[in-house]
Amino acid sequence: MQKPVIAEKAPKALTLEPGTYYWCACGKSKNQPFCDGSHQGSEFTPLPFNIEEKKEVWLCQCKHSNNKPFCDGTHRKL
């Protein structure tokens, strides 16, 4: 089983509009924390998630959160 690349040991704070987003699970995307297709040829797939109303979110960039795609503080233990 492959391990994801740690894109950054800090979450990305964003204000997102309603819609469907695709979180990068492999850590290789140049558009962190969102997928840009860099996972092609690996066992990783992007994680779709929906935002129902405009809100601020903290998205995981270490790729080890137990609450993906949202940060749970795991990056502090890596």
C-alpha positions in Angstrom: 0.0 0.0 0.0 1.4 3.4 -1.0 1.7 6.2 1.4 0.6 9.7 0.4 3.1 12.5 0.0 2.8 15.1 2.8 2.1 18.2 0.8 2.4 20.4 3.9 2.3 19.9 7.7 -0.4 22.5 8.1 -4.0 22.7 7.0 -5.2 25.1 4.3 -7.9 27.6 5.5 -10.3 28.4 2.7 -13.7 30.0 2.3 -15.6 27.7 -0.1 -18.8 28.4 -2.0 -21.5 25.7 -2.3 -20.5 22.9 -4.6 -18.6 19.7 -5.1 -14.9 19.7 -4.6 -12.2 17.0 -5.1 -9.6 16.7 -2.4 -6.2 15.4 -3.3 -5.5 12.2 -1.5 -2.1 11.4 -3.0 -0.3 14.6 -2.0 1.2 15.1 -5.5 -1.2 17.8 -6.8 0.3 21.1 -7.7 -3.2 22.6 -6.8 -3.2 21.6 -3.1 -5.4 20.7 -1.4 -7.4 20.0 -4.6 -6.9 17.2 -7.1 -5.2 18.0 -10.4 -5.0 14.4 -11.7 -1.4 13.8 -10.5 -2.7 10.5 -8.9 -3.0 8.9 -12.3 -1.2 5.5 -12.3 -1.3 5.1 -8.5 -3.8 3.5 -6.1 -5.0 6.9 -5.0 -8.3 8.6 -6.0 -9.5 12.1 -5.2 -12.1 12.4 -2.4 -15.2 14.2 -3.5 -16.9 16.4 -0.8 -19.9 18.7 -0.9 -20.2 22.2 0.7 -23.9 23.1 1.2 -23.5 26.7 2.1 -20.6 29.2 1.9 -18.3 28.5 4.9 -14.7 28.5 6.1 -13.0 25.1 6.2 -9.6 23.8 7.2 -8.5 21.2 4.7 -5.9 18.6 5.5 -2.6 18.8 3.5 -0.6 16.2 5.4 -3.0 13.5 4.0 -3.1 11.6 7.2 -6.2 13.1 8.9 -8.8 10.7 10.3 -11.5 13.2 9.2 -10.5 13.6 5.5 -10.7 16.0 3.8 -10.8 18.1 6.9 -7.9 18.7 9.3 -8.0 16.9 12.6 -4.5 18.0 13.9 -2.7 14.8 12.8 0.0 16.9 11.1 1.4 17.9 14.5 2.3 14.2 15.2 4.1 13.6 11.9 
